[in-house]
Structure formats: structure tokens, C-alpha cells
Amino acid sequence: MWYLHKRKGVPVYQEISELILSAVKNGELNPGDKLPAERKLATQLGVNRSTVVHALEELEDMGWIIRKQGSGSFIAEGKWGVTSAARTDWKRYLEQNAFSKTEPFIEDTKQLLREADEQLIDGYTGELPLELIPSFDIPSLTWKHFLEEEQQDDFGYFPLRESISRMTEEEYGFVLEKETLLITSGAQQALFMILQVLLSAGDSVAVEDPSFLYALPVFQAAGIRLYGVPMDEEGIELKQLEQTIRQHRVKMVMVNPSFQNPTGKVMGRERREQLVQLCQSYQIPIVEDDVFGQLRQVASDQIPPLKKIDPDNVLYIGSLSKILGSTTKIGWLSAPLSVNRQIAEARKVMDFSLSIFPQVLATIALNDSSFYEKLTELKQEIRNRGKGVCSILEALDAWEVEMPQGGFYIWATFSEGKLKQQEWQYFLKEKLLVAPSFLFSEHKNSIRINFSRISEEQLPSFQEKMSKITQRLMQNRRK
């Protein structure tokens, strides 16, 4: 009974749903019958547990089964084979939702994270571990204090805008005008609003290849066409970019020039100036993602933001989430006043309200006398963890790796070619969570590791897991 045919082009979870429905309609399963446990059913069908869970959730949404926590899943009571009323085919609607499409590998990764096994090493999650996030003293604030706060307008909390402007001037030597600075609920909201206000469905955008932007569903949801441009050691290749601009009538270029996500690469000063000149010649705006700017391990004059080189043509996105944690959700967008006015107005129409709470807390952190001292300590700890992870990867001949100059991602490339689909499962079986390169590109031979989440105590375990995985990968290539 529990056997899958695995038809080409049909998702496995859908085949499982159909298998269960067929058993109900054929009388093999009756109302009230209990289905096998999720793990047992996954083993019998030869699939991952998350795939079984996906199928059961869909059957539950359709009313065919009832899932009881702690008890299992049961065939629902009812008049089988009789449809009392026409039902909306919600599945057909939901299949069009770009935000619901999840890669099975990521579903399995998230399932392991939920299980919180002590043997698990999490190099996948894209934020600092809790123990590294700086802590700041918060003065006594009353609820009335927040309600009476009058220094917020459509652009955000003015004292925070002043603090960000001052921080940028101290670090990079140029001013982000506080009057035109737009506070956002994280960097991704800034990106989302840019897509909504400045681009239309069918427009083309050029990005680095690989890039974290490749994994974001907001482009597909907005109907924007992404075109990846290869990178060399200096960042995005300008000849390839110009060819892409001409061939696809690119409307915008989006880059992450400092500690690029996922590769960690840094665009050199000369390449930055050439990129700005190229986009100026085609009158194409640049969106600069600089969310790792505060976590640099090099002098700021070596990595001048594109915004500093060309204030008028560059839309500059920054964030505090990489320092203060993702729950803070504070980002900002520096753009011409006319652009930010339109974006602020669109956000208001969409009712994307901006909470005063995280803005006040972020302002307190930025103005704390110990902020830069704690930031320096954070960067040193991140660097120490990065060196530990990098040294282990360098000792494995099959992996090509380079210690990044900032941020907390390391990009390791398997020198023996592409990893097959089943080979990615080796990482999950060893409970070593990484972000595979197919999330960021069409390439399938690299991994991104958030080394800030791997403590000194975990390094021996990380070394053991990577050695086992690498050994299995090499054995496959000797066959």
C-alpha cells in the first residue's frame, strides 16, 4: 500500500497526498483509521520526514485528515465520495504564491533546527548567535514615553536618523543627509519598497552571481526578471555587466560590494569607480547593499561605499540587524529626497507601519558610550571564530576557501566538481547545517558557512563532521 511511483514532474509530497486519498477512496483506509507515524511513513516511502509533513498538512487543509498533537493523524469522519458543495481549489491559488515555495533541502534544515539536537552545528542561520549580540543598558522608559514620542514622521524616528548619519560620517567620512534618510523595518523592507515603487513587472535587474538576492522570492512575486553577472576576485565583472545591460535592457543594478553575500568578496576601489561610471553612462541606478559595513576587518578608506563615490545615482541600504540581531529589524535607505518621499508615501498606503519601539532601542544602542568598544570586541570574536573554521577547511585539500575581510560568512568551494542532489544530504546526516550554493546561483559546488555561530568548543566536532563528509564525497569520485 505504501509505495510511491515517483512520476516525473510531480512533487513527491503531492504523490503522497494522492496515495493516501486513493487508499481512502478504495476502502483501504476508513474514517477514523490512524495513519502511520510521520517518521515511520517517511521510512516506508523512502522520503524525508518534512516531505511527509508537507503532504499531511495539505490533506488537513483539504479536510481529509485530522492531526492531533501527540496522538497522530487520522482519516476524518464524513460521507466519503459525496461532495455536498463546490469547494474553492485553494491549492491552485497557493501554487502561484512565490513566498510559499520552499526548497526541500531547506525544509529538512529547518526541521533539524526545530529539533535542537545538541550534536547539531548551525552554520546555516544568517545572523549572529545570541551570545555574541552586544548588550546595552536601557534607561527606564514608560509606556507613556513611547506614546508621547513626537519625533517620528513618515521617514522614521529623527534621533535615530541623526545617529545613523553621524555613525556613517565617523566610519566612512561622508554624510547621509538625515533629512532624507528613510528608516525601514530591516534591509529587506527597503529592497521590497524599491521594487514596488521604482520598477514594474517585466523589468530586468542585474545582480552578482552568486548572490543572496537569487534566493529572495520578492523578485518573482513582483514579476522582476533577475540576470546574474559572473564575479571575479574583485567582484562583478564589468564587461559581462555591460553586455547584460545591453542585451536585457536592465533597469537597475543591485550589488553587495563589501563582504558580498555569500562569497565574502570585497570590490576594490578602482572597480567601484568603474562600476559607478558604467552605470552613469547608461543612466541606470545602483542599489548598494552595505549591511555588513559595520563588521569590516579592514580600514574604511579601502572600501568606500558606492554612495560616497556617486551620491545621486546610488540607493544605499544599511542595517543594524547584523549587529543587534534580526529581531531589532532596523534598516535604512539613503536616496534622493524625491525617491524616498515616494517610497514613504507608498509604505503609508500599504500600511507598513514602522514601530517606534525598535527605533528608540536602536538609538539608545548607537548613542551608548560603549557602542564602539563593544563593536570592536564583537569583530575580534567573529574574526577568531572565522580563523578557526577557515583553518579546518584549508586543511581539507578538496575545499578552496579564503578568509573574508569582514562580515561572518565563509564561502568554500569543492574542487572536485558539482555536488549531486543526494550528496547534499551528507551534511544533514552529519547534522552540519550549511547554505548550499544552489540557493544563490545555478552553481552546485560551494557552501556558505556562518562561522560566527561555530564556537571554539564546537571546532573539533566541526572538523570531524567536515572530514567525514569530504571523505564520502571523494569516495564517490573514485568509483
Secondary structure as UniProt FT lines:
FT   TURN            8..9
FT   HELIX           12..25
FT   TURN            26..27
FT   TURN            31..32
FT   HELIX           38..45
FT   HELIX           49..61
FT   TURN            62..63
FT   STRAND          65..68
FT   TURN            69..71
FT   STRAND          72..75
FT   TURN            80..81
FT   HELIX           90..94
FT   TURN            95..96
FT   HELIX           98..100
FT   HELIX           104..115
FT   TURN            118..119
FT   STRAND          121..122
FT   HELIX           130..132
FT   HELIX           143..147
FT   STRAND          152..153
FT   TURN            154..155
FT   STRAND          156..157
FT   HELIX           158..172
FT   TURN            178..180
FT   STRAND          181..184
FT   HELIX           187..198
FT   TURN            201..202
FT   STRAND          204..209
FT   HELIX           212..215
FT   HELIX           218..222
FT   STRAND          225..232
FT   TURN            233..234
FT   STRAND          235..236
FT   HELIX           238..248
FT   STRAND          250..255
FT   TURN            261..263
FT   HELIX           269..281
FT   TURN            282..283
FT   STRAND          286..289
FT   TURN            291..292
FT   HELIX           293..295
FT   HELIX           300..302
FT   HELIX           306..309
FT   TURN            311..313
FT   STRAND          314..319
FT   HELIX           321..324
FT   TURN            326..328
FT   STRAND          331..334
FT   HELIX           337..349
FT   TURN            350..351
FT   HELIX           356..366
FT   TURN            369..370
FT   HELIX           371..394
FT   TURN            397..398
FT   STRAND          399..401
FT   STRAND          409..414
FT   TURN            415..416
FT   HELIX           421..429
FT   TURN            430..431
FT   STRAND          432..433
FT   STRAND          435..436
FT   HELIX           437..439
FT   STRAND          446..450
FT   HELIX           451..453
FT   HELIX           456..458
FT   HELIX           459..478
//
